[in-house]
């Protein structure tokens, strides 16, 4: 029996995703667990693996196009089944590809998002699945008018944000479908023709579902020069997650100053003759992981039913990338040597900036580290990235006057850190105990290497 492959919900809460590239050609055999397509989410590129063996009978969503979660993107035939009969039994006849591309998120919501692949419907019950694949035939007239544009949900959304009527944009895809490169080229040409013109607003179609009213925009004084930069998917994801964090996670903050003269000296000695150098941030991440081992009760996250405590210390590291921020996770950071940890962090950071992280490298962990010391920032407070229970904000090490134990005044390198903690998981005393363990490792850096 033919199998319909649907757009999976790669990232939690994601409404849509885009096909970056197909890894298998039509007519090629596919094994269960074999990667068949690269799917691009707001923050990463994910290889999706086939759940069943078969032959790729047809591709419904080509590379470069986006669709809502649950929309059919391909059809797998059983071994020995003809590709034509597989497409037909799966509702993948003429028009299926265009329908899959044009399907709106609300249409796909009825499809089971939890299962990315499902068997094709039996002939007796073929009407309902067929409608999901060849939707235009049964859609209302207003939906037909929009679908005849053959634009993906991503393109339609970008068009609304840019004030573009898609009817004005010539499409280069099959049957005149408007793809993103068409919209980008049209928008660029419009802006070059009218660089000072305000972006026109496109009135929503009468049949469009009601949306929440946007937040009011502050009035702009007459004659003020400004530029509206459209939100990227990453920017929207950051805004959504951090707004959710501040609204739902009870943050509290603890601060500490660490004397790091010994840490800087140890780093200099470690780096003698090394081609791949160890950074202060590498030592900080290692100390964070070690503190989790010292205070295992802090290595936990909140879930609706229980506090989940972890055995290993998986630590996320904030990485600045063009247009936003990513937090790849260093697995078992407490078990890695400082050299292994530095290599891992460097690799994750490089691939984050190149857009080559996998989704699983952005998931998991109980804690994160955000370091702005390289920018000269001495102290700041960071927002927790759910489901983590804490994040350590690390400032620059600067020379400051300090009082030694014997009462004498001296100058020392001091680094300020701020712990943002989730009060559902960490009480004040537990958070303070963890922060003290971290400071002890930073000020006695040989413990970091143990």
PEHUHU-V418546 format. One record per pair of residues at least 24 apart in sequence whose ideal C-beta (glycine too) atoms are under 10 Angstrom apart, sorted by the first residue. I is the first residue (numbers start at 1). J is the second residue. Records with the same first field share a line. If there is no record, write none. Layout:
BEGIN
I: J + J
END
This chain:
BEGIN
1: 52 + 54 + 76 + 77 + 78 + 81 + 86 + 89 + 90 + 119 + 120 + 121 + 122
2: 54 + 55 + 57 + 58 + 75 + 76 + 77 + 78 + 81 + 83 + 85 + 86 + 87 + 88 + 89 + 90 + 91 + 92 + 119 + 120 + 121
3: 30 + 50 + 51 + 52 + 53 + 54 + 57 + 74 + 75 + 76 + 77 + 78 + 86 + 90 + 117 + 118 + 119 + 120
4: 60 + 72 + 73 + 74 + 75 + 76 + 86 + 89 + 90 + 91 + 92 + 96 + 100 + 111 + 116 + 117 + 118 + 119 + 120 + 121 + 129 + 132 + 133
5: 30 + 36 + 37 + 48 + 50 + 51 + 52 + 54 + 56 + 58 + 59 + 60 + 61 + 72 + 73 + 74 + 75 + 76 + 90 + 116 + 117 + 118
6: 60 + 61 + 67 + 68 + 69 + 70 + 71 + 72 + 73 + 74 + 100 + 108 + 111 + 112 + 113 + 115 + 116 + 117 + 118 + 132
7: 37 + 39 + 48 + 60 + 61 + 66 + 67 + 68 + 69 + 70 + 71 + 72 + 73 + 74 + 100 + 103 + 108 + 111 + 113 + 116
8: 37 + 39 + 46 + 48 + 49 + 51 + 69 + 70 + 73 + 113 + 114 + 115 + 116 + 117
9: 41 + 69 + 70 + 113 + 114 + 115 + 116
10: 39 + 40 + 41 + 42 + 43 + 44 + 45 + 46 + 48 + 69 + 116 + 359 + 360
11: 39 + 41 + 42 + 43 + 44 + 46 + 69 + 237 + 359 + 362 + 363
12: 241 + 363 + 387
13: 69 + 237 + 240 + 241 + 244
14: 41 + 42 + 43 + 68 + 69 + 113 + 233 + 237
15: 68 + 69 + 70 + 105 + 106 + 108 + 109 + 113 + 153 + 157
16: 41 + 42 + 66 + 67 + 68 + 69 + 70 + 71 + 103 + 104 + 105 + 108 + 152 + 153 + 154 + 157 + 233
17: 41 + 42 + 46 + 48 + 61 + 66 + 67 + 68 + 69 + 71 + 73 + 154 + 233
18: 42 + 45 + 61 + 63 + 64 + 65 + 66 + 67 + 152 + 153 + 154 + 180 + 233
19: 48 + 59 + 60 + 61 + 62 + 63 + 64 + 65 + 66 + 67 + 73 + 74 + 152
20: 45 + 46 + 47 + 63 + 64 + 355
21: 45 + 47 + 62 + 63 + 64
22: 56 + 59 + 61 + 62 + 63 + 73 + 74
23: 47 + 48 + 49 + 56
24: 50 + 55 + 56 + 59 + 74 + 76
25: 56 + 59
26: 55 + 56 + 57 + 58 + 59 + 74 + 75 + 83
27: 55 + 56 + 57 + 58 + 77 + 83
28: 55 + 56
29: 53 + 54 + 55 + 56 + 76 + 77 + 79
30: 54 + 55 + 56 + 74 + 76 + 77
36: 73 + 74 + 76
37: 61 + 63 + 73 + 74
38: 63 + 358
39: 66 + 73 + 116 + 359
40: 64 + 66 + 233 + 355
41: 233 + 234 + 237 + 359 + 362
42: 232 + 233 + 234 + 235 + 236 + 237 + 238 + 240 + 241 + 324
43: 233 + 234 + 237 + 238 + 241 + 321 + 324 + 325 + 326 + 327 + 328 + 352 + 355 + 357 + 359 + 362
44: 234 + 326 + 328 + 351 + 352 + 355 + 356 + 357 + 358 + 359 + 360 + 361 + 362 + 363
45: 351 + 355 + 356 + 357 + 358 + 359
46: 357 + 358 + 359 + 360 + 361 + 362
47: 358 + 359 + 360
48: 73 + 74 + 116 + 117 + 359
49: 116
50: 74 + 76 + 116 + 117
51: 76 + 115 + 116 + 117 + 118
52: 76 + 78 + 117 + 119
53: 78 + 79
54: 78 + 79 + 81 + 86 + 117
55: 79 + 80 + 81 + 82 + 83 + 86
56: 83 + 86
57: 81 + 82 + 83 + 84 + 85 + 86 + 87 + 88 + 89 + 90 + 92
58: 83 + 84 + 86 + 87 + 90 + 92 + 93 + 96 + 97
59: 92 + 97 + 100
60: 87 + 90 + 91 + 92 + 96 + 97 + 98 + 99 + 100 + 101 + 103 + 133
61: 97 + 100 + 101 + 103 + 152
62: 97 + 100 + 101 + 173 + 174 + 177 + 179
64: 152 + 173 + 179 + 180 + 181
65: 97 + 100 + 101 + 102 + 150 + 151 + 152 + 153 + 154 + 155 + 173 + 177 + 179 + 180
66: 101 + 151 + 152 + 153 + 154 + 155 + 156 + 157 + 158 + 179 + 180 + 233
67: 100 + 101 + 102 + 103 + 104 + 105 + 108 + 152 + 153 + 154
68: 100 + 103 + 104 + 105 + 106 + 107 + 108 + 109 + 111 + 113 + 152 + 153 + 154
69: 105 + 108 + 109 + 111 + 112 + 113 + 114 + 116
70: 103 + 105 + 107 + 108 + 109 + 110 + 111 + 112 + 113 + 114 + 115 + 116 + 132
71: 99 + 100 + 101 + 102 + 103 + 104 + 105 + 107 + 108 + 111 + 113 + 132 + 133 + 135 + 152 + 153
72: 96 + 97 + 99 + 100 + 103 + 108 + 111 + 117 + 118 + 129 + 132 + 133 + 134
73: 97 + 100 + 101 + 116 + 117
74: 100 + 117
75: 117 + 120 + 133
76: 117 + 119 + 120
77: 120
86: 120
87: 120 + 133
88: 120 + 126
89: 119 + 120 + 121 + 122 + 123 + 126 + 129 + 130
90: 118 + 119 + 120 + 121 + 126 + 129 + 130 + 133
91: 120 + 121 + 126 + 127 + 128 + 129 + 130 + 131 + 132 + 133 + 134
92: 120 + 130 + 133 + 134
93: 130 + 133 + 134
94: 134
95: 133 + 134 + 135 + 136 + 137 + 175
96: 130 + 132 + 133 + 134 + 135
97: 133 + 150 + 174 + 175 + 177
98: 134 + 135 + 136 + 147 + 148 + 150 + 173 + 174 + 175 + 177
99: 131 + 132 + 133 + 134 + 135 + 136 + 137 + 139 + 147 + 150
100: 132 + 133 + 134 + 135 + 152
101: 147 + 150 + 151 + 152 + 153 + 155 + 173 + 174 + 175 + 177 + 179
102: 135 + 136 + 139 + 143 + 146 + 147 + 148 + 149 + 150 + 151 + 152 + 153 + 155 + 156 + 177
103: 132 + 133 + 135 + 136 + 139 + 147 + 152 + 153
104: 135 + 139 + 143 + 146 + 147 + 152 + 153 + 156 + 208 + 209
105: 153 + 156 + 157 + 209
106: 143 + 153 + 208 + 209
107: 131 + 132 + 135 + 139 + 143 + 147 + 153
108: 132 + 135 + 153
140: 207
141: 207
142: 205 + 206 + 207 + 208
143: 205 + 207
145: 205 + 207
146: 205 + 207 + 208
148: 175 + 176 + 177
149: 176 + 177 + 178
150: 174 + 175 + 176 + 177 + 178 + 179
151: 176 + 177 + 178 + 179 + 180 + 182 + 183
152: 177 + 178 + 179 + 180 + 183
154: 179 + 180 + 183 + 233
155: 179 + 180 + 181 + 182 + 183 + 184
156: 183
157: 233 + 236
158: 183 + 184 + 187 + 230 + 231 + 232 + 233
159: 183 + 186 + 187 + 202
160: 201 + 202 + 204 + 208
161: 199 + 202 + 228 + 230 + 231
162: 186 + 187 + 190 + 191 + 199 + 200 + 202 + 228 + 230
163: 187 + 190 + 198 + 199 + 200 + 201 + 202 + 228 + 230
164: 190 + 199 + 200 + 202
165: 200 + 202 + 203
166: 202
187: 230
196: 225
198: 228
199: 228 + 230
229: 323
231: 323
232: 322 + 323 + 324
233: 323 + 324
234: 321 + 322 + 323 + 324 + 325 + 326 + 355
235: 323 + 324 + 325
236: 324
237: 324
238: 323 + 324 + 325 + 326 + 383 + 385
239: 324
241: 383 + 385 + 386
242: 325 + 382 + 383 + 384 + 385 + 386
243: 383
244: 386
245: 383 + 384 + 385 + 386 + 387 + 388 + 391 + 420 + 422
246: 383 + 384
248: 386 + 422 + 424
249: 302 + 383 + 384 + 385 + 386 + 387 + 388 + 389 + 420 + 421 + 422 + 423 + 424 + 425
250: 302 + 384 + 421 + 422 + 423 + 424 + 425
251: 381 + 382 + 383 + 384 + 390 + 391 + 420 + 421 + 422 + 423
252: 419 + 420 + 421 + 422 + 423 + 426 + 427 + 428 + 431
253: 381 + 382 + 393 + 418 + 419 + 420 + 421 + 431
254: 390 + 392 + 417 + 418 + 419 + 420 + 421 + 426 + 428 + 431 + 432 + 434 + 435 + 436
255: 379 + 381 + 393 + 395 + 416 + 417 + 418 + 419 + 435
256: 392 + 415 + 416 + 417 + 418 + 419 + 432 + 435 + 436 + 438 + 439 + 442
257: 379 + 395 + 400 + 402 + 412 + 414 + 415 + 416 + 417 + 439
258: 284 + 287 + 394 + 395 + 397 + 413 + 414 + 415 + 416 + 417 + 435 + 438 + 439 + 440 + 441 + 442 + 443
259: 397 + 400 + 402 + 404 + 412 + 413 + 414 + 415 + 439 + 442 + 443
260: 284 + 397 + 398 + 412 + 413 + 414 + 415 + 442 + 443 + 445
261: 397 + 399 + 402 + 411 + 412 + 413 + 414 + 443 + 445
262: 413 + 442 + 443 + 444 + 445 + 446
263: 287 + 397 + 413 + 415 + 441 + 442 + 443 + 444 + 445 + 448
264: 397 + 413 + 415 + 445
265: 413 + 445
266: 338 + 444 + 445 + 446 + 448 + 449
267: 338 + 445
270: 338 + 339 + 342 + 445 + 449
274: 339 + 342
276: 339 + 342 + 343 + 346
277: 342 + 346
278: 338 + 339 + 341 + 342 + 343 + 345
279: 342 + 345 + 346 + 371 + 374
280: 371 + 373 + 374 + 394 + 396 + 397 + 415 + 442
281: 317 + 318 + 342 + 345 + 349 + 369 + 370 + 371 + 373 + 374 + 394
282: 317 + 330 + 333 + 338 + 339 + 341 + 342 + 343 + 344 + 345 + 346 + 448
283: 338 + 341 + 342 + 441 + 442 + 445 + 448 + 449
284: 315 + 317 + 369 + 371 + 373 + 392 + 394 + 415 + 417 + 438 + 441 + 442 + 448
285: 313 + 315 + 316 + 317 + 330 + 333 + 336 + 338 + 341 + 342 + 344 + 345 + 367 + 368 + 369 + 371 + 392 + 394 + 448
286: 313 + 315 + 330 + 333 + 334 + 336 + 337 + 338 + 340 + 341 + 342 + 345 + 441 + 442 + 445 + 447 + 448 + 449
287: 333 + 369 + 392 + 437 + 438 + 439 + 440 + 441 + 442 + 443 + 444 + 445 + 447 + 448
288: 313 + 315 + 317 + 330 + 333 + 334 + 367 + 368 + 369 + 390 + 391 + 392 + 394 + 417 + 434 + 437 + 438 + 441 + 442 + 448
289: 313 + 314 + 315 + 330 + 332 + 333 + 334 + 335 + 336 + 341 + 367 + 369 + 438 + 441 + 448
290: 333 + 334 + 437 + 438 + 440 + 441 + 442 + 447 + 448 + 449 + 450
291: 334 + 367 + 392 + 433 + 434 + 435 + 436 + 437 + 438 + 439 + 440 + 441 + 442 + 447 + 448
292: 333 + 334 + 366 + 367 + 390 + 434 + 437 + 438
293: 334 + 335 + 437 + 441
294: 334 + 433 + 434 + 436 + 437 + 438 + 440 + 441 + 447
295: 426 + 430 + 431 + 432 + 433 + 434 + 435 + 436 + 437 + 438
296: 434
297: 425 + 426 + 427 + 430 + 433 + 434
298: 366 + 367 + 389 + 390 + 419 + 421 + 425 + 426 + 430 + 431 + 433 + 434 + 435 + 437 + 438
299: 334 + 365 + 366 + 367 + 389 + 390 + 425 + 434
300: 366 + 367 + 389 + 390 + 422 + 425 + 426 + 430
301: 364 + 365 + 366 + 367 + 386 + 387 + 388 + 389 + 390 + 422 + 424 + 425
302: 386 + 387 + 388 + 389 + 422 + 423 + 424 + 425 + 426
303: 387 + 425
307: 389 + 424 + 425 + 426
308: 366 + 387 + 389 + 425
309: 366 + 425
310: 364 + 365 + 366 + 367
312: 364 + 365 + 366
313: 365 + 366 + 367
314: 363 + 364 + 365 + 366 + 367 + 388
315: 341 + 345 + 365 + 366 + 367 + 368 + 369 + 388 + 392
316: 348 + 361 + 362 + 363 + 364 + 365 + 366 + 367 + 368 + 369 + 370 + 385 + 388 + 391
317: 341 + 344 + 345 + 348 + 349 + 352 + 365 + 368 + 369 + 370 + 371
318: 349 + 352 + 368 + 369 + 370 + 371 + 372 + 382 + 385 + 391 + 393 + 394
319: 345 + 348 + 349 + 350 + 351 + 352 + 353 + 357 + 370
320: 349 + 352 + 353 + 370 + 372 + 374 + 375
321: 349 + 352 + 353 + 354 + 355 + 357
322: 353 + 355
325: 352 + 370 + 385
326: 351 + 352 + 353 + 355 + 357 + 361 + 362
327: 352 + 361 + 362 + 363 + 365 + 368 + 369 + 370 + 385 + 388 + 391
328: 352 + 357 + 358 + 361 + 362 + 363 + 365
329: 360 + 361 + 362 + 363 + 364 + 365 + 366 + 367 + 368 + 388
330: 361 + 365 + 369
331: 360 + 361 + 364 + 365
333: 365 + 367 + 369
337: 449
338: 445 + 448 + 449
345: 369
363: 387
364: 388
365: 389
366: 390 + 422 + 425
367: 391 + 392 + 419 + 421 + 434
368: 392 + 393 + 420
369: 393 + 394 + 417
370: 394 + 418 + 420
371: 395 + 396 + 415 + 417
372: 396
373: 397 + 398 + 415 + 416 + 417
377: 416
378: 414 + 415 + 416
379: 415 + 416 + 417 + 418
380: 416 + 417 + 418
381: 418 + 419 + 420
382: 418 + 419 + 420
383: 420
384: 420 + 421 + 422
385: 420
386: 422
387: 422 + 425
388: 420 + 422 + 425
389: 420 + 421 + 422 + 423 + 424 + 425 + 426 + 431
390: 419 + 420 + 421 + 422 + 425 + 426 + 431 + 434 + 435
391: 418 + 419 + 420 + 421 + 422
392: 417 + 418 + 419 + 420 + 421 + 434 + 435 + 438
393: 417 + 418 + 419 + 420
394: 418 + 442
415: 439 + 442 + 443
417: 442
END
